[in-house]
Amino acid sequence: MPIASFRPVMLSPARIGDISPCDLFDGNGNLLLRRGALISENVQKQLGSRRLFCTSAAAASFSMKDPLRALIDAGAALNRLDAKAGKGRKPDAAACRELAEVIHESWRLDPDACIGYARIANPGTPSVCQALLAALFAAELGSAHTFTRHELVDLIGAALTMNIGSMALHDEMAALAGPLPTSLRRPLAEHPRHAAELLNDVGISKTWSRAVLEHHENLNGSGYPRGLAKGGICLEARMLRLIDIFAARLRVRRGRGPQYWSISRARDIAGLTEHIFGADLDSLDLSLARLLMGRLGLFPPGSVVRLSNGEMAIINRRFYDLVRDATLAPREVLSFLDASGRARAEPCLRRIGPHDYRILGYAHDDQPRLPAYDWPSIWGYQAPGGTASV
């Protein structure tokens, strides 16, 4: 079955004794439970912990939650928290924690949709978009590192708030096409300390605030604000440094599109990691970089590719077998622009294979700025307010 056009759902214990409202599949499209079958206690035990998929229309019968809408709302809430901090008012610790919980829940419900949407759409200002994407990568990396739920939420929270109180500065930097003006250098150098002090003052956990304080420190001692090196930098800060760099490269800035990688130069995770981070690996934690790239794979959700028939398509979901081999090409993609560059009213499923369509390469370089599109529909959700996203 074409999983690319499906949505993930979870089978809660409350469903025991109910009849399945639709067919349920695993991450490879294999049928696990037919529509009309009894959800027994044994079935719930077998399937309850697995990520299941069903049609987008049927997903509403399991949950009305929309993780993409939650992502947009979280971005707006983060903007309000930062605005308060910028006016000298301390952010509320409970509000910060709640924001991290919302991102964690959204990622847990549909990680591919959240990551892909955060990459391809613009759910906020540049600094908000960067923070949301970094928080989602934090969820991926922390999960791959077997963090507990509490540790994961703290890491997500640190990613969201690492620039709290200076997000306007980061928006200003995103609009720059040339070198950083002298007037911005000192505020930039002090922003990790400023953010950490704001968080410390309201009682955020020491792990969270320390990660924020050290998120620009480098293993080789070249970072700031304290010039720490290697073991002097906490694990969470090393994670934040890595995902901050990676998220920044995947976002559009004035004067350049998103920086991506060459398919021909990325043959395995080690090569992919070196290709993406280049000389920066001298200052980053290599094992964490490989862990993150192994988790996301060669074609992370939100990757835009050019097909052999000239169409432009998007990878919206990772497949189960990619867990074993992250360098595999996806089996299915969704075409959203035809060969003439016209937007499709609805995304069209394309199978990838020797007798179907081929991926020629990433399309970010030949068309870095994509036209407006109903991006939530790529993952089976409705656009906020029923309008197209940009």
N, C-alpha and C positions, 0 to 999 in steps of 0.2 A: 504493500500500500504506500501511496505517496505521503510520507511523513512531513515533507516540507510545507504542505498546506494544512497541517494539523496543529492542535494546541495541546500542551501537556496538562494533565489533570491529576489530582490525588484522590485516592480512595480512602475516606476516613472511616473509622470504626462505626460511626453513626449510620453507615450505609448497610450494615449487616442486617439481613432479612429483606432488603429491597431487591427489586429487579433492575438489572443494568439497563439504563435508558438508551444505550448505544453500544456499538462495537468498541472494544478497547484494544490498543496495540502497544507493543514495546517500541523502543527507540530505533529498531531496524524494520518496523512495519509488519512484524509478525502478530497475527491475531492471538490475543490472550483470553478474551472473554467476549462472547457474542451478546448482541442486544437481546434482552428478554431473559437472560440467564440469571439464576438466583445468586446474589452476593452472600454466600454463606460465611460463617466464621473462618472456615478453612481457606476460602478464596481470599478473604480480606487479609489473613496472615501471609498468604503467598504473594499477593499483589500490593498490599498496603504500603510497603516501603519502597516500591519501585516507581520510577517515573513512567506514567502511562500516557498515551496519546489518544485523542478522538477528534472528530471533525470540529471545526470552529463553532458551527451552529449548535452542536450537542454539548460543548464545553460549559455553556451557561447552566445546564442542568446539574452540574457538579459545583460550580462556584460562580458568583457574579463579580468576583474581584477582578479588577483590571490593573495589572502591574504597571502598564505604561502610563495610565492616568495617575497612578500613585507616584510614579517617577516625576512627572511634571509638577504635581502638587508639592513634592519634596523639594524640588528645585526652587519653587516660589517661596517655600518656608525657609530654605537656606538663605535666600536673598534677604528676607526680612530679618533673620538673625544677624546677618552681616551688617545690614543697615543700622540696626540698634547698636552693634559694637562700634561702628564707624562714628556714631554720635556720642560715644563715651558711655553708653549704657551696657551693662554686662549681659552677655547671653545667658539664658536660663538653662541650667544643667539638665533639667528634666526634658526640656524641648530638644536639646541636642541629642540626648539619648533616644527620645522618641523618633527623631529623624533617622537615626542610625537603624533603629528597629524596623522602620518602614522600608528602608532600602534593603535590609536583610530579608524581609518577608517578600518583597517584590522579586528579588533575585531568586529566592527559594521557589517561588511559584513558577517563574519562567525566566531562567537565566539567559537563554539565547535571545529572547525578545528584548529584555532589558539592555543587554550589551549591544545588540544590533541597533536598537532604536537610539540609544545614547550616542552611538557612533555616527549614525547617518542623519539623524534629525537635529534640531536645535531647540531642545527643551529649556531655554533660558539664555542668560548672558554667557559670553565665552568662559568666564570664571566658574559659573554654575555648571555649565556643560562639562568642563574639565573635572570639576569635583565629583559630579555624578558618575562619570566614566571611571575615574580613579577609584571611587568607592565600590563599583561593581567588580573591577579588577582585584580590589582588595578582598572581596568576597571569594573570588576564584582562587587567589593565591593562598589566603588563609585556610580555605577548605582543603586545598591540595596539601597544605602543611599540617592537616588534621587538628586545626584549632577547635576548641570547644565553642559552643554557641556564644557564650559570654565573651570569649576572646575575639571571636569573629565580629561581633557587634562593636566592640571597642575599636578594632582595626578599621572597620567601615566608618565609624564615627570620626576617627582620626583623619581618614582620607577626606571626609566631607568638610572638616573644620581646620585643615592644616593651613589655610589662608584666611581664616576668619579675622575680620577687622581690616583686611587689606585686599578684598576682592575687587574693589574699584581700581586699585593699582594694577592688578593682574588683567583687568579688562583693558586698561590703558596700554599695557604692554602687548596685548593681543592685537591691538590696532596699529602697532608700530611696524613700519616696513624697513626701518634702518636700525642702527645701533642704539643701545639703551642710553638715553640722555643722562648726564651727570646728576641731575636733580633727582632721578629716580633710584640711583644706585644705593644710597644709604637706606631709604625705606625698604627696598627689596632685601637688603642684607639683614635687616632687623625684623622682617615680618615673621619668621619662625618663633623668635623669642616673644614677640608681641602677642601672637596667637596663643602660645603656651601659657603666658601670664594671664590672659583673659580666661582661659579654661581652668587654670589652677584656682583662680579667684572664686569661681562658682562651684568648685568641688568635683570637677571631672576627675576620673580615676588617674592615678599616676602613670599607668601604662599608656593610656590614651594621650595625656598631655606631654609625656616624654617623647612619644613617637612624633608628635607635632613639632616639638622643639628641635628634634634631630633629623627632620625629614630632608634637609639639604646637606647633611654631612656625607662625606665620601670615604670609602674604605682606605683610600690612599692619603687621607688627611687634607685634601684640597677643598673641602666643603666649608659651610658656614652654618651657624654663627660662631661655633667654638673650635672649629678645626679638628674635630675628633677623628679617630682612625680605627679601623678593624674592630676589635672586641670592645672598644669604648662606645660603639654605636649599638643601640638595642635592636633586637631582631625586627620589631614592628617598624622602626624607623628605616631600616634597610629595605623592608618591603615597600614602604611609602615612597622612598627615593626611586625605586625601580618603576613602580606603577605610575608615578607622577611623570617621569620621562616618557614612558611608553604611551600614556594617555595623551600627552602633549603632542606627540608626533602624529597621532591619528586624528587630531583636530585641525580644522582649517584656521590659518592665521592670515593676516593681511600680507599680501605679497607672495603667498605660497599656499598650495593645497595640502592635503594630508600627506605625510611622508609614509610610503609603504615599501614593500619589499619585492624583489624580483623572484618569480616562480623558479626561474632557471638556476638561481643561486641558493635556493633553500631546499636542500635535499633531505636533511634530517634536522632534528631539534638542535643539535650542537651548531650545525652550520646556519640554521635559521636564526639562532640567538646571536651569533657573531655578526651576521649580516645586518640585523636590525639595530643592535646597540653599538656596533663598531668599537671605536676607541673608548667609548664611555664604559665599556666593560672593565677597564682598569680601575674604575672607581666604584663599581657596583658589585653586588654579591652574585657571582656567576651561577651558583647552585640555585638560587631563587629565580634568576632570569630563565634558566632552563626549565624549572618547575612551572613557571607561568606560561611559557611558550608551549610546553608540552600539554598543558591544560587547554589552551586556546586552539592550538594546531595551526597548520599552514593557512587555513581558510576560516578565521574566526567569524562568528555571526556579524553581519553588517559589511562583509567584504563584497565589493562591487567588481564584477568580472565581465570581460568581453567574450562572447560565444562565437563559435565557428560560423554561425549564420549571420553575424553582424549585430545581433541583439545585445543589449546590456542587461545583465541579470544580477541578482543579489543572493548571497548565501545567507539563509535565515536561520538554519538549524545545524547543530553538530549532530553527528550520528554515533550510535553506540560503538561501532567498530573503530571510530576515530580515537576512542580512548586507548585502544591498543596500538594504533599507528596514526599519530597526529599529522603525518605528512600525506595521508591519502587525500585524493580529490573527492569532493562531495558527490554523492550519487544523483542528487537532485538540486536544482536551483530554481529561482522564480524570476522570469523575464519581466521587466517593468518598462523597458523602452524597446520599441521595435527597431529593425535595421535602419530605418530612416530617422531614428531619434525621437519618434513620437511616443508620448506616454500612453501606456495601455490603461484602459478603464479598470481592468482587473489584472493582477499579476498572473502570468501564465507559467505553469509548471513545465520545466525542461529537464529531461533525464540526461545524465552525463555518462558517456560510455563509448566504446569503439564503434558501435553501430547507431549511436544517437548523436548527441551534441558534444563538442569539445570545448574546454576552457582554453582560450588563447593566451590570456594574461589578465592581470588586474587592470581595471579601467580607471582607477583613481588618477593615474598620470595623464591619460589623454582627455579626461573630462573631470577635473577635480571638483568643479562646482556643479552639483546635480540639480535638475529642475525640480520644482515643487511637486510633491507626490503624496498620496495618502499612505504614508509609511506604516501606520499601525496595521493596515490591511495586509501587509507583508507577513505579519505574525498572527493574523486572524482576529485582530481587535478593531474597534471602531475609532476613528479619529475624534479627538475631543471636539464637541459641538457639532459633529458631523461635517467638518470642513477638512480640506487637505492640509497636511503638515508641510513645513518647509525645512 
